[in-house]
Amino acid sequence: MRLIIPILVLAAALAAPPVSAQPPDTDSAIDYSGFVELTAEVASFREARLLPKEEFLRRAAVEGALILDTRSAEAFAAGHIKGAVNLPFSDFTDEKLKIVIGKDRSRPIFIYCNNNFSDDAFPVQLKRAPLALNIPTFINLYGYGYTNIWELDGTMRRADVPWIVQAESSLPE
């Protein structure tokens, strides 16, 4: 029974159409109630997609998988999980997601954010927990029609994952 529920949730998610870019019958391109509905729809689905570090890294290393880092380009350049690609969250559009992820909406996507790291040091300083970047990233990927999303669960030190440190950045510490 425990396995059946995640399978049913996944089947329903794969059958669900992506959220439209424009709310119906309005001139507004902002639909807060639609976002609230989407967030409620995603909640249990996301809960079943959290992976511990070892499983996250193992699955993310499989050919065709994508580690997506949605922090700013500057934070990404300062350091990121080895093999990750960057598309800042603020740049999400249908076209840019298609360019970075590819046309295959079933491609496995693995996400992480600052709050997965306990170091609380540049370039992964902690954010307020309810505002962790994983949350809107997951919701938005799902809303754009990507449902093979996996999220790094828990916290660890940067040294506990293969980390690429780039040149010093101008971001404040």
C-alpha positions in Angstrom: 0.0 0.0 0.0 2.9 2.3 0.8 4.2 2.0 -2.7 0.8 2.4 -4.4 0.1 5.9 -3.1 3.3 7.5 -4.6 2.6 5.6 -7.9 -0.9 7.0 -8.0 0.3 10.5 -7.2 3.0 10.2 -10.0 0.4 8.9 -12.5 -2.0 11.8 -11.7 0.9 14.3 -12.0 2.0 13.0 -15.3 -1.6 13.2 -16.6 -2.0 16.7 -15.4 -1.5 19.5 -18.0 1.0 22.2 -17.3 -0.4 25.4 -15.7 -1.4 27.9 -18.4 0.7 31.0 -18.7 -2.4 33.2 -18.4 -5.3 32.9 -16.0 -8.6 32.3 -17.8 -10.9 35.2 -18.5 -8.7 38.0 -17.1 -6.3 40.6 -18.3 -3.9 39.9 -15.4 -0.8 37.7 -15.8 -0.8 37.3 -12.0 -2.9 34.5 -10.5 -2.4 34.2 -6.8 -5.3 31.8 -6.2 -4.0 29.6 -9.1 -0.6 29.6 -7.3 -2.2 28.6 -4.1 -4.1 25.8 -5.8 -0.9 24.6 -7.6 1.0 24.7 -4.3 -1.6 22.5 -2.6 -1.6 20.1 -5.6 2.2 19.8 -5.4 2.5 19.3 -1.6 2.1 15.6 -1.3 3.8 15.0 -4.6 6.9 16.9 -3.5 7.0 15.1 -0.1 7.5 11.8 -2.0 10.3 13.2 -4.1 12.8 14.1 -1.3 16.0 12.1 -1.5 18.8 11.7 1.1 22.3 12.9 -0.1 23.6 9.4 -1.2 20.5 8.6 -3.2 20.3 12.1 -4.7 24.0 12.0 -5.9 23.6 8.4 -7.2 20.5 9.2 -9.2 21.9 12.5 -10.4 24.9 10.8 -11.8 22.9 8.6 -14.2 23.2 9.6 -17.8 20.5 12.0 -18.9 19.9 13.3 -15.4 20.2 17.0 -14.8 21.3 18.7 -11.5 19.6 22.1 -11.7 20.9 25.0 -9.6 18.5 27.9 -9.6 20.5 30.3 -7.5 21.7 33.5 -9.1 24.4 33.2 -11.8 26.8 34.9 -9.5 26.2 32.5 -6.6 26.4 29.5 -9.0 29.7 30.8 -10.3 31.1 31.1 -6.8 30.4 27.4 -6.1 28.0 24.6 -6.9 27.5 20.9 -6.8 29.8 19.3 -9.4 27.9 18.7 -12.7 25.1 21.2 -11.9 23.8 23.6 -14.6 22.4 27.0 -13.7 19.2 28.6 -14.6 18.3 31.3 -12.1 14.8 30.9 -10.7 14.0 34.5 -11.8 14.7 33.5 -15.4 12.2 30.6 -15.6 10.1 30.8 -18.8 8.8 28.0 -21.0 11.6 28.7 -23.6 14.5 29.0 -21.2 13.5 25.8 -19.3 13.3 24.0 -22.6 16.8 25.2 -23.6 18.4 24.2 -20.3 16.4 21.0 -19.6 15.6 19.9 -23.1 12.4 19.0 -24.8 11.9 15.8 -22.8 9.6 16.8 -19.9 10.2 13.4 -18.3 14.0 14.0 -17.9 15.0 13.5 -14.3 15.7 16.9 -12.7 17.5 17.1 -9.3 17.4 20.3 -7.3 19.1 21.7 -4.2 19.5 25.1 -2.6 21.3 27.1 0.0 19.3 25.6 2.8 20.6 22.1 2.1 23.9 23.2 3.5 24.6 23.7 7.2 27.8 25.7 6.7 25.8 29.0 6.4 28.7 30.5 4.6 29.3 32.1 1.2 28.1 31.1 -1.4 25.3 29.1 0.3 24.1 31.3 3.1 20.9 30.1 4.7 17.6 31.7 3.8 14.5 31.7 6.0 13.2 28.1 6.0 9.8 28.8 4.5 11.5 30.8 1.7 14.1 28.2 0.8 14.6 28.3 -3.0 13.8 24.5 -3.4 10.2 25.3 -2.6 9.3 27.7 -5.4 11.7 25.9 -7.8 9.8 22.6 -7.3 6.4 24.3 -7.6 7.4 26.2 -10.7 9.0 23.2 -12.5 5.9 21.2 -11.8 3.7 24.1 -13.0 5.7 24.3 -16.2 4.9 20.6 -16.8 8.1 18.9 -15.5 7.2 16.2 -13.1 10.3 14.0 -12.8 11.7 16.4 -10.1 13.8 15.2 -7.2 14.9 17.3 -4.3 17.9 17.0 -2.0 16.6 16.3 1.5 18.1 17.4 4.7 21.2 19.4 5.4 24.9 18.7 5.1 28.2 20.4 4.9 29.5 21.6 1.5 32.5 19.2 2.0 30.0 16.3 2.1 29.1 16.6 -1.6 31.3 17.0 -4.7 31.5 20.8 -4.7 33.0 23.1 -7.4 34.4 26.3 -6.0 35.0 29.0 -8.5 36.8 32.3 -8.3 35.9 34.7 -5.6 32.7 36.6 -6.2 31.5 40.1 -5.4 28.5 38.8 -3.4 28.7 40.1 0.2 29.5 37.6 2.9 
